[in-house]
Amino acid sequence: MPRGPDRPSWKIAMSPFINTAWPRFFIGALPIAAFAILLSSSMDASPNGWLMQATLLLVPFSTLVFLGLGWQRLRKAHAEYPILKSEPQRMLAALIGNVKVAALWFGLTFAGMSALMLAWVVLYNVAG
């Protein structure tokens, strides 16, 4: 005769807290990285093609680094005081962090992307 309950309790199966395990992060991050690499590998092999490859890789990888740092902040906040699934505002606040720093991060990413594209256009026109 088996011991214990026949089926697990709903309290065990359905935790009210968020799951902040790193594999959960990588399930979303790896397809973004694979798409960026696939898109970058489809570029032409012109002498200045590396500028466009860097441009195409800058935005997704900057986003992934930003989200990775945010995931680390989310894990820290969850360890200090557990975050419920019903608290999306706390999740977003921990994931994004300081809004001014986030705006600066993406502003610099966009400026870098624009500078790389401008350098490619200038070198393309100069080379003829």
Salt bridges, closest charged atoms under 4 A:
GLU87 OE1 - ARG90 NH1 3.12
